[in-house]
Amino acid sequence: MTTPAPSPPPDKPPSRGVTRLARNPARGSDEARLTIRVDFGSHGALGPGKIRLLELIGAQGSISAAGRAMGMSYRRAWLLVDSLNQAFREPVVATQHGGQGGGGAQLTQAGQALIARYRTMEGALEAAAAEHLAAFAAALSERTPVFPVDDIDEDA
């Protein structure tokens, strides 16, 4: 039986989520990398997951296929796309409802520009931080860490 997490003190706002430990062996060697997340306040956020979803929609022409490729449900993928379409002045994904020809989705020009700007920013930031990232990687322990919990609160 799992014990619920304690409530935050009254003067501290509740956490908006948890930070997952990066222990995915598919990610490669122990290296230091930047992960870029752009927060838009009440308009949400944009990070590597949403960008990858948009790229897959562009490649596959389908929200459901893009979601499956990322291991998420159609509903989750659709909600992420909808949140992006609502956040920006112009939709980033245009959808066509099913019928005889079937449904589909495609990136709009705004969606293509969003991906291009994010990837350009990502490359520039990685280049600017390369020396610091190398120093972080060189300072990592040679032993594999053992973490006592699966999640670490982002405020920890």
One Martini backbone bead per residue (centre of mass of N, CA, C, O) as a GRO file, in nm:
protein
  156
    1MET     BB    1   0.095   0.037   0.023
    2THR     BB    2   0.055   0.370  -0.048
    3THR     BB    3   0.172   0.669   0.059
    4PRO     BB    4   0.089   0.974   0.076
    5ALA     BB    5   0.183   1.273   0.015
    6PRO     BB    6   0.266   1.540   0.162
    7SER     BB    7   0.173   1.839   0.236
    8PRO     BB    8   0.231   2.146   0.187
    9PRO     BB    9   0.294   2.415   0.312
   10PRO     BB   10   0.100   2.697   0.319
   11ASP     BB   11   0.353   2.881   0.195
   12LYS     BB   12   0.361   2.644  -0.021
   13PRO     BB   13   0.328   2.551  -0.320
   14PRO     BB   14   0.236   2.317  -0.511
   15SER     BB   15   0.348   2.083  -0.696
   16ARG     BB   16   0.364   2.029  -1.063
   17GLY     BB   17   0.564   1.784  -1.008
   18VAL     BB   18   0.812   1.568  -1.133
   19THR     BB   19   1.136   1.443  -1.136
   20ARG     BB   20   1.293   1.245  -1.346
   21LEU     BB   21   1.512   1.010  -1.375
   22ALA     BB   22   1.794   0.958  -1.585
   23ARG     BB   23   1.769   0.595  -1.672
   24ASN     BB   24   1.794   0.564  -1.979
   25PRO     BB   25   1.981   0.353  -2.174
   26ALA     BB   26   1.910   0.491  -2.458
   27ARG     BB   27   2.072   0.768  -2.400
   28GLY     BB   28   2.348   0.661  -2.320
   29SER     BB   29   2.592   0.807  -2.203
   30ASP     BB   30   2.763   0.983  -1.972
   31GLU     BB   31   2.615   1.295  -1.999
   32ALA     BB   32   2.581   1.634  -2.064
   33ARG     BB   33   2.260   1.796  -2.094
   34LEU     BB   34   2.027   1.983  -2.244
   35THR     BB   35   1.699   2.094  -2.142
   36ILE     BB   36   1.436   2.252  -2.309
   37ARG     BB   37   1.215   2.492  -2.151
   38VAL     BB   38   0.926   2.681  -2.234
   39ASP     BB   39   0.765   2.927  -2.057
   40PHE     BB   40   0.410   3.077  -2.079
   41GLY     BB   41   0.253   3.044  -1.839
   42SER     BB   42  -0.082   3.031  -1.909
   43HIS     BB   43   0.019   2.887  -2.198
   44GLY     BB   44   0.245   2.711  -2.090
   45ALA     BB   45   0.462   2.471  -2.264
   46LEU     BB   46   0.793   2.399  -2.420
   47GLY     BB   47   0.939   2.090  -2.530
   48PRO     BB   48   1.073   1.795  -2.636
   49GLY     BB   49   0.802   1.640  -2.651
   50LYS     BB   50   0.633   1.832  -2.830
   51ILE     BB   51   0.831   1.850  -3.059
   52ARG     BB   52   0.833   1.549  -3.128
   53LEU     BB   53   0.535   1.528  -3.188
   54LEU     BB   54   0.536   1.726  -3.424
   55GLU     BB   55   0.739   1.575  -3.600
   56LEU     BB   56   0.565   1.315  -3.625
   57ILE     BB   57   0.323   1.444  -3.755
   58GLY     BB   58   0.477   1.543  -4.005
   59ALA     BB   59   0.572   1.248  -4.092
   60GLN     BB   60   0.272   1.084  -4.047
   61GLY     BB   61  -0.013   1.242  -4.047
   62SER     BB   62  -0.062   1.169  -3.724
   63ILE     BB   63  -0.155   1.163  -3.401
   64SER     BB   64  -0.175   0.862  -3.332
   65ALA     BB   65   0.101   0.774  -3.450
   66ALA     BB   66   0.272   0.966  -3.282
   67GLY     BB   67   0.182   0.864  -3.007
   68ARG     BB   68   0.270   0.569  -3.043
   69ALA     BB   69   0.575   0.637  -3.091
   70MET     BB   70   0.568   0.762  -2.776
   71GLY     BB   71   0.369   0.594  -2.582
   72MET     BB   72   0.079   0.723  -2.632
   73SER     BB   73  -0.216   0.833  -2.633
   74TYR     BB   74  -0.437   0.991  -2.821
   75ARG     BB   75  -0.544   1.181  -2.606
   76ARG     BB   76  -0.274   1.296  -2.515
   77ALA     BB   77  -0.184   1.402  -2.789
   78TRP     BB   78  -0.431   1.582  -2.842
   79LEU     BB   79  -0.399   1.763  -2.590
   80LEU     BB   80  -0.123   1.876  -2.669
   81VAL     BB   81  -0.208   2.000  -2.936
   82ASP     BB   82  -0.435   2.176  -2.825
   83SER     BB   83  -0.255   2.346  -2.638
   84LEU     BB   84  -0.090   2.468  -2.871
   85ASN     BB   85  -0.322   2.588  -3.041
   86GLN     BB   86  -0.411   2.779  -2.799
   87ALA     BB   87  -0.133   2.935  -2.739
   88PHE     BB   88  -0.146   3.026  -3.031
   89ARG     BB   89  -0.254   3.227  -3.282
   90GLU     BB   90  -0.169   2.984  -3.452
   91PRO     BB   91  -0.191   2.691  -3.562
   92VAL     BB   92   0.025   2.393  -3.565
   93VAL     BB   93  -0.228   2.202  -3.622
   94ALA     BB   94  -0.401   2.029  -3.873
   95THR     BB   95  -0.723   1.885  -3.903
   96GLN     BB   96  -0.889   1.579  -4.019
   97HIS     BB   97  -1.160   1.422  -4.034
   98GLY     BB   98  -1.304   1.153  -4.071
   99GLY     BB   99  -1.377   0.914  -4.339
  100GLN     BB  100  -1.330   0.788  -4.635
  101GLY     BB  101  -1.023   0.910  -4.627
  102GLY     BB  102  -0.978   0.993  -4.359
  103GLY     BB  103  -0.777   1.115  -4.140
  104GLY     BB  104  -0.568   1.391  -4.011
  105ALA     BB  105  -0.238   1.554  -3.997
  106GLN     BB  106  -0.079   1.885  -4.001
  107LEU     BB  107   0.149   2.108  -4.039
  108THR     BB  108   0.193   2.421  -4.012
  109GLN     BB  109   0.376   2.693  -4.054
  110ALA     BB  110   0.382   2.749  -3.751
  111GLY     BB  111   0.486   2.466  -3.672
  112GLN     BB  112   0.747   2.469  -3.837
  113ALA     BB  113   0.861   2.726  -3.701
  114LEU     BB  114   0.866   2.621  -3.412
  115ILE     BB  115   1.066   2.393  -3.455
  116ALA     BB  116   1.296   2.557  -3.581
  117ARG     BB  117   1.338   2.750  -3.341
  118TYR     BB  118   1.394   2.539  -3.125
  119ARG     BB  119   1.637   2.396  -3.267
  120THR     BB  120   1.810   2.650  -3.289
  121MET     BB  121   1.821   2.713  -2.988
  122GLU     BB  122   1.940   2.445  -2.898
  123GLY     BB  123   2.207   2.465  -3.057
  124ALA     BB  124   2.305   2.734  -2.934
  125LEU     BB  125   2.305   2.642  -2.635
  126GLU     BB  126   2.493   2.399  -2.663
  127ALA     BB  127   2.734   2.559  -2.771
  128ALA     BB  128   2.756   2.761  -2.530
  129ALA     BB  129   2.768   2.498  -2.309
  130ALA     BB  130   2.991   2.285  -2.376
  131GLU     BB  131   3.210   2.335  -2.161
  132HIS     BB  132   3.024   2.289  -1.914
  133LEU     BB  133   2.927   2.005  -1.987
  134ALA     BB  134   3.207   1.874  -1.984
  135ALA     BB  135   3.262   1.935  -1.685
  136PHE     BB  136   3.031   1.776  -1.571
  137ALA     BB  137   3.106   1.500  -1.695
  138ALA     BB  138   3.394   1.486  -1.560
  139ALA     BB  139   3.257   1.495  -1.255
  140LEU     BB  140   3.154   1.226  -1.266
  141SER     BB  141   3.104   0.940  -1.147
  142GLU     BB  142   3.204   0.599  -1.193
  143ARG     BB  143   2.963   0.525  -1.041
  144THR     BB  144   2.658   0.395  -1.003
  145PRO     BB  145   2.380   0.515  -0.905
  146VAL     BB  146   2.166   0.484  -0.611
  147PHE     BB  147   1.824   0.516  -0.583
  148PRO     BB  148   1.564   0.518  -0.340
  149VAL     BB  149   1.389   0.662  -0.565
  150ASP     BB  150   1.200   0.739  -0.851
  151ASP     BB  151   1.137   1.022  -0.727
  152ILE     BB  152   1.190   1.377  -0.743
  153ASP     BB  153   1.137   1.657  -0.619
  154GLU     BB  154   1.170   1.968  -0.768
  155ASP     BB  155   1.238   2.115  -0.473
  156ALA     BB  156   1.499   1.940  -0.373
   0.00000   0.00000   0.00000
